């Protein structure tokens, strides 16, 4: 799995297509978006790296139990 390998861009890309992401859905989708468009997040006053870290935490919360 991409997440286990530390390939976060691919992990976000894969997970963003899942229909059921539970309460972590928003954070995962924001992280995917921030990874693709960091400039947009900077314009919005958000740190893209922080958004991505939140997404990583959400992915771990959602999928670590499946390992």
C-alpha positions as CSV (number, residue, x, y, z in Angstrom):
1,X,0.0,0.0,0.0
2,X,1.2,3.5,-0.9
3,X,0.7,4.8,2.6
4,X,2.9,2.1,4.2
5,X,5.6,2.9,1.7
6,X,5.4,6.6,2.5
7,X,4.2,7.5,-0.9
8,X,1.7,10.1,0.4
9,X,0.7,11.7,-2.9
10,X,-0.3,8.3,-4.3
11,X,-2.0,7.3,-1.1
12,X,-4.1,10.5,-1.1
13,X,-4.9,10.0,-4.8
14,X,-6.1,6.4,-4.2
15,X,-8.0,7.2,-1.0
16,X,-9.7,10.3,-2.6
17,X,-11.6,7.9,-4.9
18,X,-13.1,5.8,-2.1
19,X,-16.8,6.3,-1.4
20,X,-16.6,5.7,2.3
21,X,-13.9,7.6,4.2
22,X,-15.9,8.3,7.3
23,X,-15.3,11.4,9.4
24,X,-11.7,11.7,7.9
25,X,-13.1,12.4,4.4
26,X,-12.7,16.2,4.5
27,X,-9.1,16.1,5.8
28,X,-8.1,13.5,3.2
29,X,-9.6,15.3,0.3
30,X,-8.1,18.7,1.5
31,X,-4.7,17.0,1.7
32,X,-5.1,15.7,-1.8
33,X,-6.0,19.2,-3.0
34,X,-3.2,20.8,-1.1
35,X,-0.7,18.4,-2.6
36,X,-1.9,19.2,-6.1
37,X,-2.3,23.0,-5.6
38,X,-0.1,24.3,-2.8
39,X,-0.2,27.8,-4.2
40,X,-3.9,28.0,-3.9
41,X,-3.8,27.0,-0.2
42,X,-1.1,29.7,0.4
43,X,-3.4,32.3,-1.3
44,X,-6.2,31.1,1.1
45,X,-3.9,31.7,4.1
46,X,-3.4,28.0,4.8
47,X,0.0,26.2,5.1
48,X,-0.2,23.4,2.5
49,X,2.3,21.4,4.5
50,X,0.1,21.6,7.6
51,X,-2.9,20.6,5.6
52,X,-1.0,17.6,4.2
53,X,0.1,16.6,7.7
54,X,-3.6,16.7,8.8
55,X,-4.4,14.5,5.9
56,X,-1.7,12.0,6.9
57,X,-3.1,11.8,10.4
58,X,-6.6,11.3,9.0
59,X,-5.3,8.5,6.7
60,X,-3.6,6.8,9.7
61,X,-6.7,7.1,11.8
62,X,-8.9,5.6,9.0
63,X,-6.6,2.9,7.7
64,X,-4.1,1.8,10.3
65,X,-6.5,-0.7,11.9
66,X,-6.8,-2.4,8.5
67,X,-3.1,-3.4,8.5
